[in-house]
Amino acid sequence: MTLGRRTFLRGAAAAGAGAGLMGLAGGASTAEPGPVPFHSPRQAAVLAEPVRHTIVAAFDVVAQNRHELTELLRELTGRAAFLTAGGALAALGITGPPADSGVLGPEVPAGELSVLVGVGSSLFDDRYGLAARKPAKLKPMPVFPDDALEDRWCHGDLSLVLGASEPDTVLHALRDITRATRGGMQVRWKIDGFTSPPRPAGTPRNLLGFKDGTANPQPSELDRLVWTDDGGSYQVVRLIRMLVEFWDRVSLSEQESMIGRRRDTGAPLDGGQEHDVPRYAEDPVGTVIPLTSHIRLADPRTPRTDGERILRRAVNYDLGVDTNGNLDMGLVFTCYQRELERQFEAVQKRLEGEPLTDYVSPFGGGYFYLLPGVTDPADHYGRVLLG
């Protein structure tokens, strides 16, 4: 590591070097969204193919009591159900305000939006008498050694992930939901994400230029790795700035050694195709795929670490330019698992101090519990939780 590199990092990152870029090791290829069923024992959008545009937001709940919290979740459920199903807008009369922003026209298109709703550990404080009902493994997201977290980008009582093929669809949904729930919750932080089309084929790329998502759990593994017994899942959100101007000055061979994959094809360095399985057992000292490479640390592919795998989801973000005139862009990484410590945190600890930490800086996010699904029109988010 040269002095010039360190000096650049301090100036460019404004928050120092960071760690924990997880999106490089799993996900799925982008596709035009098909309708995601809203009524389901589990929130089915978790398993949907990544879509072009995403909004990830966290909210502070300002409901005054448990009854108001219940009404908030009922309203949130109702808006999510309507926005995903689509349909004609309600008429409120000549003197009333419009029932909708009109961004999508006179009707909301059907089947173009996906919605995910989670709850943070702070919702289970003494405000609503829910402490005894907090999901067993839910806690605030800690600060990891390579983090540079900013309070204004962290945590929240509720999380909301909106996805669609067009940006106006997710923006319309956010406006609709915030208007309908303004008395019960308010935005704490919000970030827009996008997924690139496959170039030239296969898995989409992140803003480091590498394919971002190759080795997620198979459908037969989801019950033991992703879903909790009641149909929920623990959600991790990590906002990760990428020091792209610095990264772009690094040789391709060094980039590939840090990731463990070829940039052009996405293949592991010991393979020829994107989905080839790395042969770590044949390379015990890391001659081909370095022992410090991201993919090798994130998933060593051993029997001991098999149960630590997670369902990865990641989208790119672009926040423009920071106060120092540097490009501010990176990754909105989300993942889902049965347990936070046994899965996400175990992987995160292996990644501490990896070479990639000089090029990425986690600055926000949080831990949430993805609520079980809404089973029918009489159900609502958090019904079992609230009792």
KEROBA-654946 format. One record per atom (N, C-alpha, C): residue in three letters; y, z, x. Coordinates in steps of 0.05 Angstrom, whole numbers, plus 5000, padded with zeros to 4 digits. Layout:
REM residues N
ALAYZX...
END
This chain:
REM residues 387
MET497650005017MET500050005000MET502550005018THR504249805015THR506549785032THR508849935020LEU510850005036LEU513250135027LEU514649965006GLY514749705011GLY516049524992GLY514849544965ARG512249564963ARG510949574938ARG511649834923ARG511550054937ARG512250304924ARG515150314915THR516950204932THR519750194925THR520250034900PHE518849804899PHE519149634875PHE518149784850LEU515949924852LEU514850064829LEU516850274819ARG518050424837ARG519850634827ARG522250504813GLY523150274823GLY525450154811GLY524750004785ALA522449874785ALA521749704762ALA520649864739ALA519050064744ALA517750204722ALA519550394708ALA521450504722ALA523250704712ALA521850964704ALA519150944704ALA517551174697ALA515351214717GLY515251064738GLY513251094758GLY510750934751ALA508850924769ALA506350784765ALA504650944745GLY502850804731GLY501250934711GLY498350854713ALA496750924693ALA493950864694ALA492850824666GLY490250764665GLY488750774640GLY488750514625LEU489150284638LEU489050034623LEU486149984615MET485550014590MET482850004580MET482149744567GLY484149594558GLY483549364542GLY482149144556LEU482049144582LEU480848924597LEU477848914594ALA476649124584ALA473749134584ALA472449094557GLY473949034536GLY472549004511GLY474348894489GLY473248784468GLY474748684446GLY473348454433ALA474748264421ALA473548034408ALA475447804409SER474447574404SER476147334405SER477947324380THR480247194384THR482047174362THR481046964342ALA481847004317ALA480946824295ALA482946844272GLU483046634256GLU484646654232GLU483346864214PRO484947054203PRO483747274189PRO482347194163GLY480047294158GLY478847264132GLY479447514116PRO479147514090PRO479647744074PRO478047984083VAL479348214087VAL478048464094VAL477848634069PRO475448714061PRO475148864037PRO476649134039PHE478249194019PHE479849444019PHE478049674010HIS476649643988HIS475049863978HIS472349863993SER471950074008SER469550094025SER469250384034PRO466750474039PRO466450754049PRO467750794076ARG468150574091ARG469550584117ARG471850394117GLN473850434133GLN476050254135GLN475150004151ALA474449794136ALA473149564147ALA474849404166ALA477449444165ALA479149284183ALA478749354213VAL477449584218VAL476749654246VAL475049434259LEU473349314243LEU471349124253LEU472348834250ALA474748794239ALA475648514235ALA476448384261GLU476248124262GLU477047984286GLU480048024291PRO480948044316PRO483748074321PRO485347854309VAL487747924299VAL489447724286VAL491947684304ARG493547484297ARG495747404314ARG497947614316HIS498547754294HIS500847934294HIS499948214284THR501048414297THR500248694291THR502748864292ILE502949064275ILE504849284278ILE503249544280VAL503749694300VAL502649964303VAL504950164301ALA504750354283ALA506850544278ALA505750824273ALA507351024280ALA506651294274ALA508951414257PHE508251604240PHE510151724221PHE510052024223ASP512352144218ASP512652434213ASP512552474183VAL510752644174VAL510652714145VAL512752914139VAL514352864118VAL516553044110VAL516053154082ALA513753104071ALA513053214045ALA513353514046GLN514253634024GLN514953914023GLN512554104020ASN510454004008ASN508154174002ASN505653994000ARG503454123994ARG500953983993ARG500753783970HIS502053863948HIS502053673925HIS503553423932GLU505853453945GLU507353213953GLU505853053974LEU504453183991LEU502753044011LEU500652873997THR499452993976THR497452843961THR498652603947GLU501052643936GLU502352413923GLU503152203943LEU503952293967LEU504552093988LEU502151923995LEU499852053998LEU497451904005LEU496451723982ARG496951813957ARG496351643934ARG498151393935GLU500651433940GLU502551213940GLU501951013963LEU501351133986LEU500550964009LEU498050804003THR496150923990THR493750783982THR494350553962GLY495950613943GLY496650413923GLY498150173935ARG499950223953ARG501450003966ARG499549843983ALA497849973998ALA495949834016ALA494049663999ALA493049773977ALA491249623960ALA492549373949PHE495049403940PHE496449163929PHE497148963950LEU498049053973LEU498948863994LEU496548704005THR494248834006THR491948684016THR490748493995ALA490848573970ALA489848413948ALA491748193940GLY494348243942GLY496348053934GLY496748043904GLY498747883895GLY499147853867GLY502147833860ALA502647813834ALA505447783825ALA506848053827LEU509448033830LEU511048283833LEU511848393806ALA512048653805ALA512848783780ALA515748723773ALA516348693748ALA519148643739ALA520348913732LEU522648973744LEU523949233739LEU526349213721GLY526848983710GLY529248963692GLY531648863707ILE533648793691ILE536048673702ILE537648853720THR537849113713THR539549293728THR538049433751GLY535449423751GLY533949553772GLY533849393798PRO533349523821PRO533149373846PRO530549203845PRO530448993862PRO528048833863PRO525649003870ALA523248923859ALA520849073865ALA519749013892ASP520948813906ASP519948723931ASP522248593947SER521948593973SER523948473990SER524248173987GLY522148043976GLY522247753973GLY521647593998VAL520947734020VAL520447594045VAL518147394042LEU516147454026LEU513847274024LEU514047103999GLY516347103985GLY516546933961GLY516047093936PRO515746963913PRO515447103888PRO512847243884GLU510847183900GLU508247313898GLU507347393926VAL505847613928VAL504647693953VAL502047543956PRO501647393978PRO499147243981PRO496847423984ALA494547343974ALA492147503975ALA490647474001GLY489447694010GLY487547684032GLY488747624060GLU491347664063GLU492547594089GLU493247834106LEU492848074095LEU493748324109LEU491348504113SER491248644136SER489348864140SER490949114146VAL489849344137VAL491249604140VAL489249804150LEU490149974169LEU488650204179LEU490450444178VAL489450674168VAL490950914165VAL489451144179GLY490851294196GLY489751524209GLY491551764207VAL490551994214VAL492052244213VAL491952374241GLY494252494249GLY494452634275GLY493852924271SER493353064293SER492753354292SER495153514282SER497553414285SER499953564276SER500053594246LEU498653414231LEU498553444202LEU497153694193PHE495553814211PHE493854044204PHE495154304214ASP497754304217ASP499154554223ASP499354724198ASP501254914197ASP501355094174ASP502954994150ARG503854744151ARG505454644129ARG503954604103TYR501454514105TYR499954424081TYR497354574077GLY496854784093GLY494354934090GLY491854784096LEU492054604115LEU489754424121LEU488354494148ALA489154714160ALA488054774187ALA485054784187ALA483854894167ALA480954924166ALA479554654161ARG481054454153ARG479954194146ARG480353984168LYS481554064190LYS482053874212LYS479453774223PRO479253504227PRO476853394239PRO476253534265ALA473653594270ALA472853774291ALA473853704318LYS473953444325LYS474653354352LYS477553264355LEU479153284334LEU481853184334LEU483653384349LYS485453274366LYS487253434382LYS489653254390PRO491753374401PRO493953204411PRO492953054436MET494052814440MET493352664464MET494552804489PRO492952864509PRO494052994533PRO495452794551VAL496752904571VAL497952734592VAL495952704614PHE495152464620PHE493252414641PHE494752374668PRO493452414690PRO494852424716PRO496652184722ASP495951954713ASP497551714720ASP499451624697ASP499751804677ASP501551744655ASP504451784662ALA506151654646ALA509051694647ALA510051704618LEU509051894603LEU509451904574LEU512351974567GLU513351844546GLU516051894535GLU515652014507ASP516952234502ASP516552374477ASP517052194452ARG519052024454ARG519851864431ARG517751654424TRP515851614441TRP513651414437TRP510951554432CYS510851804428CYS508351954427CYS507752094401HIS505252114394HIS504152284373HIS505052194345GLY504752364326GLY505452304298GLY503452434279ASP504352484254ASP502652594233ASP500752384221LEU501752134220LEU500151914209LEU500451674227SER498351514228SER498451254242SER497951034223LEU499150804228LEU498850574211LEU498650324228VAL496450164224VAL496149914238VAL495949694218LEU497849504220LEU497949284201LEU497349024217GLY495748854206GLY495048604220GLY495148364201ALA496048134211ALA496147884196ALA496447654214SER496147414204SER496447174221SER499347094224GLU501147194207GLU503947124209GLU505647374212PRO507847364227PRO509547604231PRO510947694206ASP511647514187ASP513047604163ASP511247764145THR508547724147THR506747874131THR506648164139VAL506448224164VAL506448504173VAL509148644169LEU511348494174LEU513948604170LEU514448664141HIS513648484123HIS513848534095HIS512248784087ALA509848814097ALA508249044090ALA509449304099LEU510549304124LEU511849544134LEU514249624117ARG515849434109ARG518149484093ARG517349594065ASP515349474054ASP514349564028ASP513349844029ILE511749904049ILE510550174051ILE512750384057THR514550324075THR516550524082THR518450574058ARG519050364043ARG520750414020ARG519350583999ALA516750533994ALA515350673974ALA514750963982THR514751024008THR513951294017THR516151444031ARG518651344029ARG520851454044ARG521251754040GLY520751854016GLY521052134010GLY518852314022GLY516652184031GLY514452344041GLY513852314070MET514752094082MET514352054111MET516451864122GLN517051884148GLN518951714160GLN517851624187VAL518751384196VAL517751274220VAL518451444244ARG516451504261ARG516951644286ARG517251444309TRP515451244311TRP515651024329TRP514150784318LYS514850554328LYS513650304318LYS513850094340ILE511749934343ILE511649724363ILE510249484351ASP511349244357ASP510148994348ASP508248884369GLY506048784360GLY504148674379GLY503348394371PHE502248244390PHE501247974384PHE498747924401THR497047754390THR494647664403THR494847364409SER494447294434SER494547014442SER492146864433PRO492446604428PRO490046444422PRO488346414446PRO485746364443PRO484046324467PRO485046084484ARG485246134510ARG486245924528ARG484445924553PRO482845704556PRO482445484538PRO480545544516ALA478845744519ALA476845814499ALA475946104505GLY474446214486GLY473346484491GLY475346704482THR475346914497THR476947154491THR479947114497PRO481747214481PRO484547194487PRO485347334513ARG487647264523ARG488547384549ARG490847584544ASN490947784562ASN493247964561ASN495447854579LEU497548014583LEU499847924598LEU499547944628LEU497248044637LEU496548014665LEU495147754671GLY494547604650GLY493347344653GLY490247344651PHE489047574646PHE486147604645PHE485247624616LYS482847524611LYS481647544585LYS481347844578ASP482147914554ASP482248194546ASP480348254524GLY477848294531GLY475848374511GLY473348214513THR471248334524THR468848184528THR466348344521ALA466348604522ALA463848754520ALA463948994501ASN464548944476ASN464649154457ASN461749224447PRO461349454435PRO458749524423PRO457849314403GLN455249274401GLN454149104381GLN454049234353PRO453849084332PRO453849214305PRO451749424302SER449449394315SER447349594312SER447949854326GLU450049854343GLU450750094358GLU453150244346LEU454350144325LEU456750264315LEU456450544304ASP454150594291ASP453750854279ASP453651074300ARG452551014323ARG452351224344ARG454751234363LEU456351024363LEU458651014382LEU461351014368VAL461650934343VAL464250894331VAL464751074307TRP462851074288TRP463351204262TRP462451494263THR464151674251THR463251944247THR461551964222ASP460352184218ASP458352214196ASP459652174169ASP462252224166ASP463552204140ASP464851924136GLY464551744155GLY465651474152GLY468351434165GLY469251624181GLY471651604196GLY471151514225SER473251534241SER472951474269SER475351584284TYR475051664309TYR477251774324TYR478751534337GLN481351514332GLN482951294341GLN484751384364VAL484751234386VAL486551274408VAL488451044409VAL491051104411VAL493150904415VAL494450954442ARG494550744459ARG495850774485ARG497850544488LEU500350604492LEU502450404497LEU502650384528ILE502050154539ILE501750124568ILE503549904578ARG505549974592ARG507349774604ARG505949654628MET506349384630MET505249234653MET507649144670LEU507449204696LEU509549124714LEU509048834723VAL509648654703VAL508848374707VAL510248234730GLU512748304735GLU514248174757GLU513048244784PHE512048484786PHE510648574810PHE507848444812TRP506448454790TRP503748344789TRP503748044796ASP505747904788ASP505847614793ASP506147544822ARG506747744839ARG507147704868ARG504547774884VAL502447854869VAL499947934882VAL498147694883SER496647664905SER494747434908SER492647444886LEU491647204879LEU489647184858LEU487147334866SER486347324891SER483847454899SER484147754897GLU486547864902GLU486948154899GLU486948234870GLN488248074853GLN488148124825GLN485248134814GLU483747934822GLU480947924812GLU479348154822SER479848244847SER478348474857SER479048724842MET481548754834MET482348994819MET481048994791ILE480948764779ILE479748744752ILE476748734753GLY475548584772GLY472748544773GLY471748294759ARG473648134750ARG473047884736ARG474647654747ARG473747414743ARG475247174750ARG477447124729ARG479747054738ARG481947014719ARG481546764702ASP480446554714ASP480246304699ASP478146314677THR475746414683THR473546404663THR473046674650GLY474046894662GLY473347154651GLY470647264660ALA469247104676ALA466547184685ALA466747414705PRO464847604705PRO464747804726PRO464547654753LEU465447784774LEU465547654800LEU462747574811ASP460647684799ASP457947614808ASP456647424788GLY458247314769GLY457147144748GLY458646874746GLY457846714726GLY459046454723GLY460346414696GLN459546584676GLN460646554649GLN461846824640GLU463646804621GLU465147044612GLU463247264604HIS461147204589HIS459447414577HIS457047484595ASP456947384619ASP454947474638ASP455147774643VAL452847904644VAL452848194649VAL453048244679PRO454948414688PRO455148474717PRO452648594727ARG451748514751ARG449248614762ARG449948834783TYR450849064774TYR451649274792TYR449349374809ALA446949384798ALA444649494813ALA444049324838GLU444749064837GLU444348894860GLU446648894880ASP448649054873ASP451149064890ASP451949354893PRO450249534903PRO450749814902PRO453249904918VAL454049754938VAL456449844954VAL458949684946GLY458749514926GLY461149384917GLY462049154934THR460149004946THR460948784963THR462148554946VAL461048504923VAL462048284905VAL464048394885ILE463148594869ILE464948724850ILE465649004861PRO468049044871PRO468749294884PRO468149534866LEU467349754879LEU466750004865LEU469250104850THR471650024860THR474150114848THR475249914827SER473749704821SER474749514802SER474849634774HIS476549534757HIS477049644731HIS474449634714ILE473149404714ILE470849384696ILE468549564705ARG468349604731ARG466149774741ARG466650064736LEU469150154738LEU469750424732LEU469650484702ALA470650294686ALA470750334657ALA468050344645ASP466250174654ASP463450174643ASP461550124665PRO460550334678PRO458550294700PRO455950184691ARG455450174665ARG452950054654ARG450450204665THR450550464662THR448250634669THR447250774644PRO444750864644PRO443851014621PRO445551264615ARG446551394635ARG448251634631ARG450851564617THR452051334623THR454651274612THR454451094587ASP452051024579ASP451750844556ASP453050964531GLY452751224526GLY453851354503GLY456851394504GLU458151324526GLU461051364529GLU462551104522ARG461250904514ARG462550654507ARG464250684481ILE466350514479ILE468150534456ILE468650254445LEU469550244420LEU470349994408LEU473349944415ARG473749744432ARG476449694442ARG477949484425ARG480449544420ARG482249354408ARG484849364424ALA486049134430ALA488549124445ALA490148874437VAL492748914436VAL494548684431VAL496848704451ASN498148484456ASN500448484474ASN503048564460TYR504948664476TYR507548714465TYR509748614484ASP512148564473ASP514448484489ASP516948624477LEU517948814493LEU520348974484LEU522948864497GLY522748634509GLY525148514521GLY525648594549VAL528048714555VAL528848784582VAL529749074583ASP528949224603ASP529749504605ASP532549524617THR533549774620THR536249814629THR536649734658ASN534449694673ASN534649604701ASN534449294703GLY534249164681GLY534048874681GLY531248764687ASN529248934683ASN526448854687ASN525148794660LEU523248604660LEU521848534636LEU520148774627ASP520348834601ASP518849064589ASP516748954570MET514348924580MET512248814564MET509548944573GLY507548904557GLY505049024564GLY502949014542LEU501549244538LEU499249254521LEU499449484502VAL498849424476VAL498349634456VAL495349654454PHE494249864466PHE491349894467PHE490550094446THR488550024430THR487350214411THR484350204415CYS483050424410CYS480150434411CYS479150634391TYR476550604384TYR475350764363TYR472650874373GLN472051124367GLN469651254377GLN468951504360ARG466451594364ARG465651834349ARG466852094361GLU467352094387GLU468452334400GLU470452254421LEU472652404422LEU474752344441LEU474052414470GLU473152664474GLU472552754501GLU470152624513ARG468052594497ARG465552484508ARG465852184514GLN467652044500GLN467851754503GLN470451674516PHE472651664502PHE475151564514PHE475951724539GLU475851994537GLU476852154560GLU474952134584ALA472452104579ALA470552064601ALA471151814616VAL471751594601VAL472451344614VAL475051374628GLN476951494616GLN479651524627GLN479551674654LYS477851884655LYS477652034680LYS476551864703ARG474651684696ARG473651504718ARG475751314728LEU477751254711LEU479751054718LEU482151184733GLU482151444735GLU484351574749GLU484651474778GLY487051384785GLY487551294812GLY486451024819GLU485450874800GLU484450604806GLU486650434817PRO486050224832PRO488250054843PRO490149944822LEU489149894798LEU490849784777LEU493049964769THR492950224775THR495050414767THR497750344779ASP497750184800ASP500350104812ASP501749894796TYR500449794776TYR501549564761TYR501749614731VAL500849844722VAL501049914693VAL502050204691SER503450254669SER504650524665SER504450604635PRO502550764627PRO502350854600PRO504751034593PHE506150964571PHE508551114564PHE508551234537GLY506451184521GLY506451284494GLY503751264481GLY503751334455GLY501251324439GLY500551594427GLY498051624421GLY497151874409GLY494251854401TYR493152084393TYR490452114382TYR490752144351PHE489052004337PHE488952014308PHE486052014298TYR485752104273TYR483152084261TYR483351864239LEU481951644243LEU481851434223LEU480351544198LEU481751554176LEU480551674152LEU478251514141PRO476351634127PRO474351474113PRO475651284094GLY474251074087GLY475350864070GLY475850954041VAL477250784027VAL477850833998VAL475650693982THR474050843968THR471650723957THR472050563931ASP474050643915ASP474550513889ASP477450563881PRO478350433859PRO481150473851PRO481950753844ALA480050933839ALA480651213833ALA480851383858ASP480051273880ASP480051413906ASP482751373920HIS483251543940HIS485651493957HIS485151603985TYR486751514004TYR486551614031TYR486651914031GLY484752044046GLY484852334050GLY483952494026ARG482752374006ARG482052523982ARG480152753988VAL478052694004VAL476152914011VAL477553114029LEU479253024046LEU480653204065LEU482353404050LEU483753314029LEU485553484015LEU484053663995GLY481653583987GLY480153743968GLY481153723939
END
